[in-house]
Amino acid sequence: MKTDITYKPLGVEFFQQPTIKLAQSLLGSLLVKITDDGIASGYIVETEAYKGPEDRAAHSFGNRRTKRTEIMFGEPGYIYTYQMHTHCLVNVVSGDVDKPEAVLIRAVEPLTSIELMQKRRGMNDLKNLTNGPGKLTKALGISMEDYGNSIIKPPLFIAEGLKPELISSGPRIGIDNSGEAKDYPWRFWISGNKYVSR
């Protein structure tokens, strides 16, 4: 594993892609979080696209505008974090202004500061360290304080990574009460990667 990495943050134009395309383009990119404890990073291996007003599974369905969803109504390339149960989940805002869409980062493959991630999660098991949206935020040190920040500059940013050979898609997870939207094939993952959530 490389640890002498020079991170190259992706520019804002990368995040201006249509949401479904962005969800696929993010696969293989590096999610990087800088804290006082160190720089933790991992390759994004699983994402889910949420298409805003017309997507029953999206927090912004029907243009629902709340304090929580406000950041989604702005420009793409910003961080939308939210609490689900006791977990913080991290999304990248996509879509045009007043078109509140986002991509959820569901899993990453650990790259740097693995020992720090293990300490934060209180576990040594590498496979289960970051293979879920709540697991990866805890491991990387992503919190609600990251809400509303730009994803193109520290402390939390996405950098150039690797290009996946093969991408799979299927229905999103944990949205059973969202009518027809539960069947949309808007979850994407790097085929065969062992860090995918399921």
Solvent accessible surface area in square Angstrom, and as a share of the most:
residue,aa,sasa,rsa
1,M,153,0.68
2,K,136,0.58
3,T,103,0.60
4,D,125,0.65
5,I,37,0.19
6,T,118,0.69
7,Y,43,0.16
8,K,122,0.51
9,P,62,0.39
10,L,23,0.12
11,G,29,0.28
12,V,61,0.35
13,E,117,0.52
14,F,42,0.17
15,F,0,0.00
16,Q,108,0.48
17,Q,32,0.14
18,P,96,0.60
19,T,2,0.01
20,I,46,0.24
21,K,116,0.49
22,L,0,0.00
23,A,0,0.00
24,Q,62,0.27
25,S,38,0.25
26,L,0,0.00
27,L,4,0.02
28,G,3,0.03
29,S,8,0.05
30,L,8,0.04
31,L,0,0.00
32,V,0,0.00
33,K,14,0.06
34,I,60,0.30
35,T,39,0.23
36,D,156,0.81
37,D,104,0.54
38,G,25,0.24
39,I,73,0.37
40,A,0,0.00
41,S,0,0.00
42,G,0,0.00
43,Y,34,0.13
44,I,0,0.00
45,V,1,0.00
46,E,0,0.00
47,T,0,0.00
48,E,1,0.00
49,A,0,0.00
50,Y,27,0.10
51,K,49,0.21
52,G,0,0.00
53,P,25,0.16
54,E,96,0.43
55,D,0,0.00
56,R,125,0.46
57,A,17,0.13
58,A,4,0.03
59,H,46,0.21
60,S,0,0.00
61,F,56,0.23
62,G,55,0.53
63,N,82,0.42
64,R,121,0.44
65,R,130,0.47
66,T,59,0.34
67,K,190,0.80
68,R,109,0.40
69,T,3,0.02
70,E,78,0.35
71,I,35,0.18
72,M,3,0.01
73,F,10,0.04
74,G,26,0.25
75,E,101,0.45
76,P,16,0.10
77,G,2,0.02
78,Y,73,0.28
79,I,1,0.00
80,Y,4,0.01
81,T,0,0.00
82,Y,20,0.08
83,Q,90,0.40
84,M,82,0.37
85,H,160,0.71
86,T,122,0.71
87,H,89,0.40
88,C,16,0.09
89,L,9,0.05
90,V,0,0.00
91,N,5,0.03
92,V,0,0.00
93,V,0,0.00
94,S,0,0.00
95,G,15,0.14
96,D,107,0.55
97,V,86,0.49
98,D,87,0.45
99,K,74,0.31
100,P,0,0.00
101,E,8,0.03
102,A,2,0.01
103,V,0,0.00
104,L,8,0.04
105,I,0,0.00
106,R,21,0.08
107,A,0,0.00
108,V,0,0.00
109,E,38,0.17
110,P,2,0.01
111,L,7,0.03
112,T,11,0.07
113,S,39,0.25
114,I,39,0.20
115,E,146,0.65
116,L,28,0.14
117,M,0,0.00
118,Q,34,0.15
119,K,164,0.69
120,R,51,0.19
121,R,55,0.20
122,G,68,0.66
123,M,48,0.21
124,N,128,0.65
125,D,63,0.33
126,L,65,0.32
127,K,102,0.43
128,N,55,0.28
129,L,0,0.00
130,T,0,0.00
131,N,13,0.07
132,G,6,0.06
133,P,20,0.13
134,G,10,0.10
135,K,65,0.27
136,L,0,0.00
137,T,2,0.01
138,K,116,0.49
139,A,0,0.00
140,L,0,0.00
141,G,23,0.22
142,I,8,0.04
143,S,42,0.27
144,M,76,0.34
145,E,157,0.70
146,D,4,0.02
147,Y,66,0.25
148,G,26,0.25
149,N,58,0.30
150,S,15,0.10
151,I,0,0.00
152,I,55,0.28
153,K,122,0.52
154,P,77,0.48
155,P,57,0.36
156,L,1,0.01
157,F,7,0.03
158,I,0,0.00
159,A,0,0.00
160,E,97,0.44
161,G,38,0.37
162,L,115,0.57
163,K,186,0.79
164,P,29,0.18
165,E,179,0.80
166,L,123,0.61
167,I,68,0.34
168,S,33,0.21
169,S,61,0.39
170,G,8,0.08
171,P,76,0.48
172,R,10,0.04
173,I,26,0.13
174,G,61,0.59
175,I,19,0.10
176,D,118,0.61
177,N,147,0.75
178,S,7,0.05
179,G,42,0.40
180,E,96,0.43
181,A,0,0.00
182,K,79,0.34
183,D,90,0.47
184,Y,57,0.22
185,P,73,0.46
186,W,48,0.17
187,R,22,0.08
188,F,12,0.05
189,W,49,0.17
190,I,27,0.14
191,S,33,0.21
192,G,85,0.81
193,N,32,0.16
194,K,121,0.51
195,Y,11,0.04
196,V,19,0.11
197,S,25,0.16
198,R,192,0.70
